[in-house]
Amino acid sequence: MIRSPLSLAVLYLFIGCMFVFWAVTDVRKAGDWTFLSIFCAIFATFDIYTAIRYIKLHYKIKKMNQK
């Protein structure tokens, strides 16, 4: 089954937001940046970047189908 780029973008955006939440929670609990919080922030960055690319792909496919 082929998933649409928009649904994948929503999934990656949700996962990225969860990692941001975990990183912020870890910083508040520990009082300083730890390896886990830095790792979560980096992973969230990649997830949100991937979501943005999928959103761009969705609009590109939509534009190609309209022509």
Phi and psi restraints in degrees (value plus and minus 20) as a CYANA .aco file:
   2 ILE   PHI    -109.2   -69.2
   2 ILE   PSI     108.0   148.0
   3 ARG   PHI    -113.2   -73.2
   3 ARG   PSI     125.5   165.5
   4 SER   PHI     -96.0   -56.0
   4 SER   PSI     130.8   170.8
   5 PRO   PHI     -81.2   -41.2
   5 PRO   PSI     -50.8   -10.8
   6 LEU   PHI     -88.6   -48.6
   6 LEU   PSI     -59.3   -19.3
   7 SER   PHI     -88.4   -48.4
   7 SER   PSI     -56.7   -16.7
   8 LEU   PHI     -86.7   -46.7
   8 LEU   PSI     -56.7   -16.7
   9 ALA   PHI     -83.1   -43.1
   9 ALA   PSI     -62.4   -22.4
  10 VAL   PHI     -83.3   -43.3
  10 VAL   PSI     -61.5   -21.5
  11 LEU   PHI     -82.6   -42.6
  11 LEU   PSI     -68.7   -28.7
  12 TYR   PHI     -85.3   -45.3
  12 TYR   PSI     -56.2   -16.2
  13 LEU   PHI     -85.7   -45.7
  13 LEU   PSI     -60.9   -20.9
  14 PHE   PHI     -83.2   -43.2
  14 PHE   PSI     -65.8   -25.8
  15 ILE   PHI     -83.2   -43.2
  15 ILE   PSI     -61.1   -21.1
  16 GLY   PHI     -82.1   -42.1
  16 GLY   PSI     -61.8   -21.8
  17 CYS   PHI     -85.3   -45.3
  17 CYS   PSI     -56.5   -16.5
  18 MET   PHI     -84.9   -44.9
  18 MET   PSI     -60.8   -20.8
  19 PHE   PHI     -87.5   -47.5
  19 PHE   PSI     -55.6   -15.6
  20 VAL   PHI     -83.2   -43.2
  20 VAL   PSI     -64.4   -24.4
  21 PHE   PHI     -79.8   -39.8
  21 PHE   PSI     -65.5   -25.5
  22 TRP   PHI     -84.4   -44.4
  22 TRP   PSI     -57.7   -17.7
  23 ALA   PHI     -85.8   -45.8
  23 ALA   PSI     -65.1   -25.1
  24 VAL   PHI     -84.3   -44.3
  24 VAL   PSI     -61.6   -21.6
  25 THR   PHI     -82.7   -42.7
  25 THR   PSI     -60.6   -20.6
  26 ASP   PHI     -87.0   -47.0
  26 ASP   PSI     -59.0   -19.0
  27 VAL   PHI     -85.7   -45.7
  27 VAL   PSI     -61.4   -21.4
  28 ARG   PHI     -84.9   -44.9
  28 ARG   PSI     -59.4   -19.4
  29 LYS   PHI     -91.5   -51.5
  29 LYS   PSI     -64.9   -24.9
  30 ALA   PHI    -101.9   -61.9
  30 ALA   PSI     -44.6    -4.6
  31 GLY   PHI      66.7   106.7
  31 GLY   PSI     -27.1    12.9
  32 ASP   PHI    -175.5  -135.5
  32 ASP   PSI     145.9   185.9
  33 TRP   PHI     -93.2   -53.2
  33 TRP   PSI     106.5   146.5
  34 THR   PHI    -130.4   -90.4
  34 THR   PSI     156.3   196.3
  35 PHE   PHI     -80.3   -40.3
  35 PHE   PSI     -60.7   -20.7
  36 LEU   PHI     -83.9   -43.9
  36 LEU   PSI     -62.3   -22.3
  37 SER   PHI     -88.9   -48.9
  37 SER   PSI     -57.8   -17.8
  38 ILE   PHI     -86.6   -46.6
  38 ILE   PSI     -62.7   -22.7
  39 PHE   PHI     -81.5   -41.5
  39 PHE   PSI     -63.7   -23.7
  40 CYS   PHI     -83.1   -43.1
  40 CYS   PSI     -60.6   -20.6
  41 ALA   PHI     -86.3   -46.3
  41 ALA   PSI     -61.3   -21.3
  42 ILE   PHI     -86.2   -46.2
  42 ILE   PSI     -64.1   -24.1
  43 PHE   PHI     -84.6   -44.6
  43 PHE   PSI     -57.6   -17.6
  44 ALA   PHI     -84.2   -44.2
  44 ALA   PSI     -57.7   -17.7
  45 THR   PHI     -81.1   -41.1
  45 THR   PSI     -65.1   -25.1
  46 PHE   PHI     -85.2   -45.2
  46 PHE   PSI     -59.4   -19.4
  47 ASP   PHI     -85.7   -45.7
  47 ASP   PSI     -64.2   -24.2
  48 ILE   PHI     -88.0   -48.0
  48 ILE   PSI     -57.7   -17.7
  49 TYR   PHI     -82.7   -42.7
  49 TYR   PSI     -62.0   -22.0
  50 THR   PHI     -84.4   -44.4
  50 THR   PSI     -58.9   -18.9
  51 ALA   PHI     -82.6   -42.6
  51 ALA   PSI     -61.8   -21.8
  52 ILE   PHI     -83.8   -43.8
  52 ILE   PSI     -60.6   -20.6
  53 ARG   PHI     -84.9   -44.9
  53 ARG   PSI     -58.4   -18.4
  54 TYR   PHI     -87.4   -47.4
  54 TYR   PSI     -55.6   -15.6
  55 ILE   PHI     -85.4   -45.4
  55 ILE   PSI     -63.3   -23.3
  56 LYS   PHI     -81.5   -41.5
  56 LYS   PSI     -60.8   -20.8
  57 LEU   PHI     -84.0   -44.0
  57 LEU   PSI     -59.1   -19.1
  58 HIS   PHI     -79.6   -39.6
  58 HIS   PSI     -67.6   -27.6
  59 TYR   PHI     -89.1   -49.1
  59 TYR   PSI     -52.4   -12.4
  60 LYS   PHI     -86.5   -46.5
  60 LYS   PSI     -63.3   -23.3
  61 ILE   PHI     -85.5   -45.5
  61 ILE   PSI     -60.8   -20.8
  62 LYS   PHI     -82.7   -42.7
  62 LYS   PSI     -60.6   -20.6
  63 LYS   PHI     -87.3   -47.3
  63 LYS   PSI     -59.2   -19.2
  64 MET   PHI     -87.2   -47.2
  64 MET   PSI     -55.1   -15.1
  65 ASN   PHI     -92.6   -52.6
  65 ASN   PSI     -45.1    -5.1
  66 GLN   PHI     -96.9   -56.9
  66 GLN   PSI     -43.7    -3.7
